[in-house]
């Protein structure tokens, strides 16, 4: 991509609000092929960031945006709406990204210098359907629409299993969760273990021979946060041939600090490389493109509707209970992310930090993108 010799992969990103709103404003033009919201709202950000591959959350088990996707009934609709946006743009020839369904799509995106998008689900509530009926139809339907990565839970509990916020139960996957994992495996989807509780993780690992991903986490031994994972999980992901992608959120990188910095992230990278191996570590910043209140103490989740002054730093502040996400405390900070390479435009600063820290060129290339690219090529074969 522009400005760097490395191929950069963002291991976990949320859909930008600007893109969603711009699509709604120009939907008629987009479906006629006379306008591209992606080119206008999204591409400039990604070009400045230098990213060539985006693990893009198109919905999940929890939505910070109050305007849409805020209740269980809306999750399935929300994912379909987001996939439809990408499909409309792709069908009408934006030409700037490829919604990757198979390994050849990844290779073509790299070859042609386009953005490779792997559409991902961050929590399985969109798959649940009727409360008295277990069906895999939603999973297959979303797969046909282009979904290729599946995170089973958020922090809380759903019909697939328990998230990391469920400390007491230590529950494994449900029967339905096992069925979803096996069907996703059959289809050729990346299984993302992020925010799954420990018992559920090891249960999932028993159900598949595919390489596993944790798309946004850090080491629990260095920062004791419920979303972080322990050494045993990191080692298991490495043995599977998978990837641990490290978050840039202060709550995960160094939970005791008001704001972590690049040195804290490098400490996490060193630990993950030592534990999982240099071929099994990547970056999953988890930057949020949600408009949220600048007033960190606000109790009203109305920023998306324009009722309060907003920015993109604190997605958890659009919740009714500031600082929490599904009962897990992330804190109320001036900025949720590490200082330095924390905003989208300054993401490439990580390259200089890795070099100065002693990582050689080949290892930098692996950490910055090649490890994730290998994982997706393996699963999307």
Helices and strands as residue ranges (DSSP letters): E 8-14, H 17-25, H 27-32, H 37-37, I 38-42, H 43-49, E 51-60, G 72-74, H 75-91, E 97-99, H 103-112, E 115-122, G 124-127, H 137-144, E 147-151, H 175-187, E 190-192, H 198-207, E 213-217, H 231-239, E 243-246, H 250-253, H 262-276, G 278-280, E 281-283, E 292-293, G 303-305, E 310-311, G 315-318, E 324-325, E 328-329, G 344-346, H 349-356, H 361-365, I 366-370, H 371-379
